[in-house]
Amino acid sequence: MSDVSPPDAGEGPDATRTLELRVPEMDCSSCAGKVTNSVDRLEGIDELDARVTSGRLVVEYDPTETSDGEIRERVRAAGYEIVGDGSRDADELTVSVPSMDCASCASKVETALEGADGVGDIETRPTSGRVTVAVDEGTAPESIVDAIESAGYDATPLDTDGEPMADAEPVWKSRRAAITGIGAIVVAVGMALEFVLTGLDPTLFAVSGRSYQLSTLLFIVTAAVVGAPIFRSGYYSARNRSLDIDFLMTVGIIAAVAAHHPFEGAMLAVLFNIAELLETYSMDRARDSLRELMDLSPDTATVKREDGSEETIPADDLAVGDRVVVRPGEKIPADGTVREGESAVDESPITGESVPADKTPGDEVFAGTIAESGYLEVDVEHAASDSTIARIVKLVEDAEREQTKREQFVDRFASVYTPVVVALAIAVAAGPPLVVGASWHTWFLRGLTLLVIACPCAFVISTPVSVVSGITSAARNGVLIKGGRYLESVAESDVLAVDKTGTLTTGDLSVTDVIPLEGADEGDVLRRASAAERRSEHPLAQAIVGYANEQGIDPDEPAVSGFEALTGKGIRADIDGETHYVGKPDLFEGLTDLEHAHVTTDGGTALEATSTASESRPDCDREGCLDVLSEIVPRLEAEGKTVIVVGTEDGPLGVVAVADRVRPEASWAVSRLQEQGVRVVMLTGDNEGTARAIAEQVGINEYHAELLPDEKLEWIRRLEGEGTDDTSSNVAMIGDGINDAPALATAGVGIAMGAAGTDTALETADVALMGDDLTRLPYLYRLSRTANGVIRQNIWASLAVKAVLAAGAPIGLVTVIHAVVIGDMGMSLGVTGNAMRLANVEPDLPEDVSRRHLEE
């Protein structure tokens, strides 16, 4: 909402505040510059964020130096009005506006709504063609629809499920399509009368010495009626000071009729309307995959009541704590936890994984996934509006706000291109007749043609339509991309930093070896280790505690006190009054002599001293003398295991080895990334030996081990600095999205692994792989590079066509019809069709990996 956010409780008087204002007329980079320059003159302004697409200005300021009133006054001083203070008690209404497919259209819709009664905050989403309006209680949806249609856009109100309250008509059955069709027929009749059946084209009247035939009247009426929606949009363009296609077409049609060229005016109105209808149809195709996401959740749910009865209710009416029944073939209606039953659930709508996941009591399930077999009872844990699929749809819709560098280039270019070509059109239309006495008729038509060419419509939509297609295609395949700039940046990232645990490996740690030393036995070593680790939340600690529980070790024995975490090393705790250490081998290097550890003699010996190691070590007076660092640790680490030493200040008592299983698809994914030219680097806090073993298993040539969290950040910066030019965004990193959050935030693109159901990862990552499947990583790079290629093709093709048409218009080789049919209609269809190719980019999965998935 558009008001000052109140300070948090306990916030001091000098704390920075954030003010968000709705400035609908701020619809271009030039407008944003005027507003920000005006506000920036105030003292105490910390940060300004002008969001042109949504017409919002976000200001961070020091309330001790300026006030929200002064900020508002500076916005108005720049010539822009502020609307929607967010103070009213309002409900929300969502309206489908299919032909609102660009920022300029969105701005005109907002302007039209601002004048309607009962309207508060307005949010437009050109990506999905929807408008959300905060309205006063009792405001009729029809009044909102009428306001939008007054700007020349067909609108249909949606219910709470996002479905039309009334059946939405296809674009070809809309009122605009009907008027355009009739207009085309009338123009055809007028052409026949004027050029073929001249004897049937009577003169109706004469004004100021100029005769008006029936055909002339037909052309004028057609231009007026068919051009009416264009004129409405042109009016709002003028109000917004926007030199866009609607304004230019309005000027062109009116100028043609006023200059006694009614045929050209009528043709321009009909052809432009056809182009707009085709563009709407094309954008509908681009939005189809997003609609598929919206339609995943079922409309109804079967609730099991306390008395055992079942009731079918709308899925939106489900409350947290309800228990729903899901039978084979049905969609799960809400995010929740399985309480009874077992089923194989198709989670491909969320994770993109084609192999059904087995679900048993205690497992998490997601709305929109399908129970393929078995009966489930699920406790609802999230309302329908807060389900994983609902958040994905919302994030995809919001993704358009993150502009790519190419979109920014297009906007800057269009802001220069259009005024220059308009000026050229005026010069062409008036220059030759005034200077050399050339024909006004001929040069007016050539100027009019250039005016049409000045419309950058296809050029402007060339990038957004590709971004929409790419992001929705990714979402359908289990990859959530949070914005167009991240779709673009992935392709530019030639280095991928990969965390080990939970990314290359499954993250399911388990104890593999317990090696007692110095007379201890396995049970004693495990008892002391689990007692010390019980207060730790580290995954290694949880694995040791879990294994101890499985072995029947009493969780309450022995007594533990004085627990202390030693960052990056391990832990210290008092067990039965004696200080114990559990952690990495180097934790003990300063405490005891690790060269003379002695094995037990009670049958628990797991390793023997090697002759090489024994010869290089000073004589020892006990049999079975071992060097922990040179014999036990390297041997276990070579097997890819993490080594934990348990002991006291007097010496080590034993060694516990923990292993993490490498994902079956990891080596294939790394190989494919390397084939695509991506340099894969593993960053891990694990030991050198384990890191080397895992790297060798998956085919990674470069790794850096034993890194603390801040050292991972330094390695990200170091990798960025190895580029040849500006490399601030050439490093991507993939991790679990939580433990690796600082490093992910530092990288140019942060990719979270297994984000389904994880709020933190969904909200903070730039890109999220919804499932635990590394095959989506090569797919992400391939999609990103394909999208960048499509965007480049669309931009340069649009520019090339416009340049050819602009060059041909002044010499008479290009007519108005050519300009509309080729430069506007044809190129809009062309760039949209090219962008739709991104929907065909699918993940590829090698047969051997697929088979291993099935076996598991």
N, C-alpha and C positions, 0 to 999 in steps of 0.2 A: 504494500500500500504506500501511498505517497505522503508520508509524514515523517516527522522527526522521530527516530527511534529513541525511547527513553533510556537513560543511563541504567546500567545494571545496579542492583542493590549493592550498596557498599562502594559504589564508584565515587571517586573524589570529584570535586567541582571543576578540576582542571582536565578531566578526562576528555579525550577526543570523542566527538559525536558524529553520527552519520545521518545525512539528510538525503532522502530520495524524492525527486520531483518529477512529475509528468509534464514534459514539454513537447506536445505532439508535433508542433510546427518545426521542431529541430529534426529535419529529415534528411540532412546531407552533411558531408564533412565540413562544408563552408559554414552552415548554420551552427554546427557544433563548435567550430572555432570562434565564432562571434560570441556564443554564450559563455564558453570557458574563459575567453579573454576578459569578458566583462566581470565575471565572478572572481577571477584570479586577482583582480585589483584590490580585493578586500584583504585585510590583515587576518592571519590565523587560518588560512585555507591550506590544508595539508595535502589533499589529493582530490582531483576532479576526474570523473569518468562519464563521458558523454556517450550514450548508447543510441546511435542513430536509428537502428532497426526498430527498437521498441519506443523511441521518443522519450527516454528517461535520462535524467541527470543525477548522478550520485556524487555527493560532496561530503568529504571528511573534513571537519573543521574544529577549531578550538573555541568552545563557547565563551571563554573569558575574553576573546579578542573580537569575535563577531557573533551574529545571531542568525537564526533561520530567516527572520524577517528581512535582514539586510541582504541575505543571499537571494531571496525571492525578488527583492527590489532590483538587484543587479541583473537578474534574468529578464525581468520586464524591461529594464533600461536597454537591453540588447534588442528589444522589439519582439519578444516571444512571450506568449501567455502560458500560465501554469494552470493546470486543471486537476481535479480529483484530489482533495486533501485527505481522503481516507477516513474522515470523521463520521461519516454517516453509518447508520446501522443497515447493512446491506446484505443481500443474497447474491449468489452468482448465477449467471446465465451464460451458457456456451452456445455459440451460433456457428454453423458451418457456412463458410463463404468460399466456394470452390474457385472462383475467379480471382480471389485475392492471392496472388502468387509472387509478389515482390514487395520490397520495402516501400516503394512509392504507392502501391495499392493500399498497403496497410495504413499508411499515413492518411490517405483520403478517407478510409473507413473510420479511423479514429476521429478525424475532424467532423465527419457527419454525426457520429455518436455524441460528441461533446455538446451538441446543441439539443440533444434529446432530454426530456424531463426524467428525473429519477436515476440518472446514470452517474456512477462514481468512477472507480478505477477501471481502466480498459487495458486489456492485454491482447495483442494480435500475434498470430503464429502463421506466417505465410507458408512455412514448411508443411503444415497439416491443413492449411486453409481454414483455420478456426479462430474465433474471437471470443474471449471470455470477458464478461462485463459484470461489474459489481452494480446491482440495481437496488433501489429502495423496495421495501416490502410492498407488494401490490402492483408493482410495475408490470404491465402486460408484455409478454414476449413479442407480441405483434408490433408494439411501438418500437422495439429495438430493431426488428426486421425491417420495418418501414424506413427507419432512419438509415440503415445500411443500404437499402435498395434505392434510397434517394440519391446516393452517391454513384449509382449505376452498377451495383453488384447484387446478384441474386443471393438470398440468404435463407437458411433453414435452421430453426432452433433445435437444439439437441437436448435429450433428457439426461438424467444423471449417469446413465450407462454410456453416454457418448453416442447414442443412437438418435436418428432424426425423430422428432415428435410426430412428424408427418413424413410420408414417403418422399424422399428427395428425387426430383426429376433428373434424368440424364441431361447433360449439357445440350444435347441436340433437341430436347423437348422443352427447353426453357423459353421464356417469353422473348428473350433477346434473339434466340435462334429463329423463332417464328417470324418476328419482325424482319430479321435479316433475309430470311427466305422469301417473304413476300416482296421485300424491297428489291431483291435480285430479279424476281419475275417482272416487276414494274419497270426496272431499268432495261431489261431485255425487250419489253414491249416498246418502250420509248426509243430504243436503238432501232428497232424494226421500223417504227414510224418515221424517224428522222433520216435514216440512211437507205431504207429499202422501199417501204410503202409511203413514199413522200406524198402521194396524192391523198392519203388518208390522214394526213397530219395538218389539220386546219389551224389557221391563226385564230386565237381566242380573243386577244385584245392587244392593244399597243400602248406603251407608256414611254413618254419622252422620245418618241420617234422610233422605239425599239419594239418589234413585234414579238409576241409570245405565242408559240405554237403549243399544241397539246403535249407533244413530247417534252418541250421545255418545262411545262408545268409539272409533268410526271417526274422529271429529274429533280426539280426544286422540292417537291413534296417528299420524294424519297430521301433526299439529303437531309431534310428537316426531321422526318420521322425516324429513319434508321440511324441518323446521327445523334438523336436525343440522348442516349446513354453515354455517348462520347462527350457531348457537350456538358453533361452533368459532371463527369469525371474531370473534364478540362477546367470547369469552374473551380472544383476543389483543388486542382493543381495550381491554379492561379492564386487561390487563397493561401496555399502553402508555399508560394513563391518557388514552385518546382517546374523547371523547364523539361517536363517529361513528355512521353509519347502522347498521352491524352491531350495535353495542352497544345502540342504541335499539330495533332490531327484536327483538333477543334479549329485552330487558326487556319489550317489548310482548307478544310471544308467550307468554312464561312467565307474565306478569301476567294475561293474558286467560284462560289455562287455569286458573291458580290461583284466579281470581275467578269460576270456574264459567261462563266464556264460551268453551267449547271451539270452537264454530263460528267465532267471530271469530279465535281463535288460529290455527286451521287455515287459514282464508282468508288471514290475514296472511302465513303462511309460504308458501303456494302463490303468492300474487300477488307477494310480494317476490322469490321465486325466479324467477318469470317476468320481472320487471323487471330482475333481475340478468343473466339470459340475454340479454334484448333489449339491455341496455347493452353486454354483451360483443360481441354481434353488431354493434352500431353502431360500437364502437371498432375492431373488425376491419375494417370498411369504411373507417374513417379511416386505418388503418394500411396499406391496400392499396398506396397509392402509394409508401410507404417500402419495402414488400416488393418492388415492381417495381424499385426502385433496387438492392436486395440481389441480385435475380435477373439483373441485367444481365450480369455476368461469366459466361463459359462454364464448364462443369464440367470440360472436358478441353482439352488442348492437344496439338498435333502438334509434336514436337521433332525437329530435324534434327541427327543425330549427325555426328561428324567424318568417319566413313567414308561419309557421304552417305545412310545409311539413315534412315528416319523411324519414330518411335515415339510412340504416343498415351499420354499420362500425365495424371493429375489436374492441373488448373491450379494447385492449391495446392502441388504438388510442384515447380513451376518454380523454378529458381535463377537469381540474377543472372548473366548471361553466357551463358545458354542461347540458342540460336537457334530460333525457332518459325516454322512455315510456316502461312500464312493464305491460303486459297483463296477465290474469289468466293462471297459469301453467308455466310461464316463470321464469327464474332465474334473480335476480337483478344483473346487471353487475358491479356495483361499490358502494362503500360506499357513502352515501349521505343523504339528507333530503327530506322527502315527501313534495311536494308543492301542488299537486292536487290529489284527489281521495282517496279512502279508500280500504283496503285489509286486509285479514288475511294472515300473512306471516309466513311460516315455518322457524324458526331460528335454528332448531336443528343442522345444520352443524356447527354453531358457538357456541351456548350456550348449546347444548345437550338437550334443553327443547322440549319435544314432542308436547306440546300444542301450536298451532299457536298463534302469537301475533297480536293483532289488531293494524293496522297502519293508522293514520290519518295525515292531514297536520301538519308539524312541528316535526313529529317523525323521529328518526334516523333509517336508514336501512343499511344492510351490503351486500357486494358482496357475491354471492354464495347462498344466502337465496332465498326461492321460494315464489312467490305470488300465493297463492292457490285460491284466489277469488278476484274479483274487479280489477279496473284499477288504476294504479299509474303513476304519473309523478314525477321523482326524480331528484333533482339538485345534480350533482356530486361534492363531496367535497374532494375526494382523488383519485389520479391516481391508475391504476390497480396494479402497483408495490408497492404501499403504502397502500393497503387495509388491513383491519383487517385479512382476511384469508391469504393474502400474508405474513403478518408479522408473523402469527402463523406458517406457513410452514417454514419460515426462522428460527424462534426460535427453532422449533422442529429439523430441520437439524443441528443447532448449538449445540443442547443439548448434542451430543456425546462428546463434548469437556470437559464437566464436569464429570470426571471419578468418579465412585463409589469407596468406600474403597476396595470392592472386586475386581474391575478391577485393582486397583493399586497392590493388593496382587497377582493377576494372572500374571501381568507384571513382578513383582519382582521374582515370583516363576519360570516363564518361562525362565527368564534370567539366572537362575542357573540350572534349570532342563535340558535344551537342551545341554549345554556344558558338563555337567556331564555324560549324557547318550551317547553323541558322544564319549567321552573319554572311556566309558565302552565298546562301540561298537568296537572301535579300539583295545582295550585290548582283547576282546573276539575273534576278527578275527585273531589277530596275536599272542596272548599269548600262547595258547595250542600248535599250530604247532611249535613255536620257542622253547618252554620250554620242551615239552614232545614228540615232533615229531608227533602230531596228524594230521589228514587229513586237508590240506589247503581248500579243496572243502567244507567240512562239516562246518568248523568254519568260513570260509568266509561268507557262507550263513547265519549263525547265527549272525555274526557281522552286515551283511547287514540288517537283520531283526531288530536289535536294532537301526540301523541308521534310519530306517523308524519310529520306535517307538519314537525316539528322537524328531520327529516333533510334536510340541504342538498345532497343528492347532485347533482341536476341543476344547481343553482346553482354548485357547486364545479367540475363538469366543463365548464361552459359556455365558459370561456376556454381551458383547455388543449386541448380537442378542436378548437377553432378555430385555435389556434396550430399544432397538429400538421398539420391539413389545409392551412393556408396555407404553412407551411415546406416540406412535401413537394411541394406543387403547384409552388412556386417552383423546387425542386431539379430537378423533372422538366423544367422549362423553362429550365434553364441558369443559374439564379440561386441561389446558396448564401447563406441567411440564418442567421447564427450564433446566433440566440436570439429568443424571443418579444418581448423588449423592443426589439430592432432592427426587427422587423416592425412594431411599434407606432410606433417613433420615426420611421421613414421618412415615414409619413403626416403626422407633426407637423412635419416639416422643410419650412418654406416657402421656404428659400433653399438652392440647390444651387451650391456652388463647384466649378468644372470646370477641371482642368488642360488645357493645350492639347496638348502633345506626347504622342502615344501614346493620347490619349483622344478629343479632337475630330479629331485627325489620326492617320494610320496609324502614325506613328513611324518609317517607312522614309524616312530622309533621303537626299537625293541632291544632288550639285553641279549647278547649272543655269547658272552664269556664272562665268567667270574673266576679270577685267578688269585688264590690266597697266597700270602707270603708270611714269613717270620712266625710260623707256627699257628697261624689262624686257619680257620676252615671256611669253606664257601658261605655257609650260613651266617657265620659271624661277620664276614666282610659285607655281605648283603644287608644284614641287620643294621650295621653301623651306617652304611651308605644311605639306606632308605630313611633311617631316622633323621640324618642330617638334611637330606633333600626334601623331606616332607613339607617344609615351609617354603620351598622355592617353587616358582611358577615356570621355570625354564623347561622346555620340552625334554631335555635329557633327564632332568630330575623326575619329571612325570613318568618317563619310561622306567627308571630304576624303581620308583615307588610302586608302579603298577606290577612290575615283575616280582617284587617282594611280596606283594599281596597274593599273587598267583602261587607263590611258594609257601603260603600259609604263615608268613612271618607276622607276629602280633604288631599292628600299627601303633599301639600305645607304648610299646617297649623298644628301646630303653628311653629313659627320661632325657629330654633335650632342652637346653637353655642357651642363652647368649648367641642366638643365630645372627650371622652377619654375611651379607653378600659381598664378595670381592669382585668388583666389576671386571669382566673379561677374563677372570682367572678361575673362580669357583666360589666356594662358601667356607665359612668357619663356624663351628658350633661346639658347645660343650655337651658331651654325651657321658652320662654317669659321672659328671664332675671332671672329666678330662677333655682337654681341647682337641678337637678333630678337624682335619681338613679334607675336603672332597673337591677335586677339580682337575685342571689340566696338569700334566706332568711337570711343567715348568713352575707351577705353584710350589712344588716341593724342593726345587733346586736349591733354594736358599735356606731350607729348613733341615735337610738331612742328606745323607750320602746315598744317592741312588745307584751308585756303582756296586754296592755290596748288599743287595737285597737277597734274602735267602728263601728258597722254596720250602713249602711244608713237607712233612714226611708222613702225613696221614692219608696219603692216597689222593690228595686234592691237587697235586702238581699238574699244571697244564702245559708248561714249557720247560725245556732244559737249556742249560747254557751251551752256546755253540763254541766250538774249539777256537775259532778265530777271535771271538770276543773274549774268551777266557785268556788266550795268549797275550792279548793287548792290555789286559787288566792286571794290576798288581796282585800278588799272591793273596789268597784268602784262606783263613784257617778253617773254613766250614765247607762241607760238601754241598753242591747245588747252588753255588754262588751265582747270582745273576746281576747284570747291569740293566736296570729298568729302561733307561733311555736308549741304550744301543741294541737291546735284544727284544724285550717284550713289546715296547711301544712300536718300533718300526715294523715288526712282524704283523701286528694287528692292524696298523694303519695301512699297510700294503694291501690288506684285504678290504679297504674302504670303511673301516670301523673307527669310531671315535673312542679314545681311551680316557678313562676317568680313574685317577689314583685316589685311594682311600688310605688315610693314615693319621698319625699324630706327629708331634714335634720330634719324637724319638725315631721315627722311621715309617715307611709305608707298610700297611697291613695287607693290601691287596689291590688288584686292578680289575675294573669293570669295563667291558667293551660293549658299546652300543652301536647298532647299525641302522641305517635308513635305506629303504629299497629304492633303487633307481627306477624312474618311470619307464615303462616299456617302450614308449614312443620318443624318449628323450634323444637318443642317438640319431634317429631319423630326422627329428626336428632340427637338431644342430647341423646335421649334414645339409639339409635343404636350405637353411639360412646361409651357410657358407657358400653354397652353390649360387645363391642370390647376391653374393658379394658382401655379406654382413660379417664383420669381425666380432666373434662371440668371445666374451671375457667373463670368467667366473669370479665373483667376489664372495668370499665366505669367511665367517668367523671361526670355522673349523680348523683343525690342525693341518699341517703341511702334507702329512702322509695320506690322510683321508681325502683331502682336496685333490691330491695327485691321482689317487685311485679312481675317484669319481670322474675327474676330467678325462682320464684315459678311457674309461668305460663309455663315455658319451661322445668322445672325439673332439674335446675342446683343447686347443693348443696353448692357451694362455689362461692362467689362473693366479689369484692372489689370495693367500690363506691367512688365518689367524688375525683377521681384521676386526678391530673394535668399530662400533657404529660411526664414530667421527672419522675413522680411517677410511671407511667406505665412501663417505662424502668426499674426502680428499682424492680418492681414486677416480671418482666420477669427474671431478674438476680436472684431474690430470689427463684423463682420457679426452675430455673436451679440448684441452690445450694442445693435443697432438694433431689437430686438423690443420689444413693448409690455409684456410681463410677464417671467416667468422664462424666459429664452431660452437656457439652457445647452445645450439639445439641439435647437434649431430650425434648425441649419445642418448640412447634409450635404455631404460632399465626395467627388468621384470622381477617382481618379488611377491610376497604374500599380501602386500598392501597395508599391513599393520606394523609388523616389526621393522619393515624396511621403509616406513613412511618418510623419514628424513632424506634418505638416498633417492627415493622415487621422486620426491619433490624437487630435488636438486637437478636430476636428469632432465634433458630436453623433453622427453616423453616418459611418463611413469606408467607402467603397465602392471596391473594387479592380477594375480593368478587366483582362480577359483572364487570369484567375487559373488556368486549367486547366494543370496541370503545374508551377505555381509554388508551392513549399512556403511561402515567406514570405508571399505574399498570402493563401493559404488559411488560414494559422494566425493572422495578425495582423489581417486586415480584419474589420469587423463584417458586411459584406455583400460577396460576390464575384460579379461577372459572369464566368462561366466562359469565355465566348467574347469575341472582339473585336467585339462587336455592340451598338451604342448603342440599338437598338430595345428592348432588355431594360430600359432605364432607365425609360421611361414605363410599361412593364408593371409594374415593381417598385412604382412609386408607386400605380398603379391597384390592384394586389393588396393593398398595405398599407392603403390607404384602405377597400377593400372588407372586408378582414379586421377592421379596427377597427369598421366598421359592424356586421358580423356579431356581433362580441364584445359590442358595446353592446346589440344586439337580444336576444342570448341572456341576458345578465345581467338586463336589465329585464323581459323576458318571464318569466324564472324568479322574479324577485322579485314580479312582479304576481300570478302564479298562486299562489304561496305566501301572499301577503297575502290574496287572496280566500278561499282555503281556510281560512286561520287565522281569518278573520273569521266564516266560516260555521259552523265546527265547534262553538263553544260554544252556538250557538242551534239546533243540530240540523239545519242545512241540508246539512252535509257529513258523510259517513260514512267509515268506515275504507276501504271499497272505493274511494270517490272519491279519498281521499288517496293511496292506492297507485297506482291506475290513472291518475289525472290528474297529481297532484303529483310522483310519482316516475317511474313507467314512461313516462307520456305526455311529460313534460317532458324526460326523458333522451333519448328518441327525437327529440323536437322540436329540441333544441339540437344534437344530433349531425347530424341531417338538414340543419339550417340551415348548420352549419359545412361540410358536404360541398359546399355551393355554391361554395366557394373553389376546388375542383378544376376548375371550369368556367371560371375566369378564365385566359384564354390571351393570349399576346402577339399584337398585331395588326401586320401588316407591309404598308405601302402597296405597291401594284402596281409603281410606278415604282422604289422602292428594291429590291424583290425582283428586278426585271428587271436592275437594275444589278449586283446580287450575282451573278446567273447569268452576266452578260456577263464578269464579272471572274474 
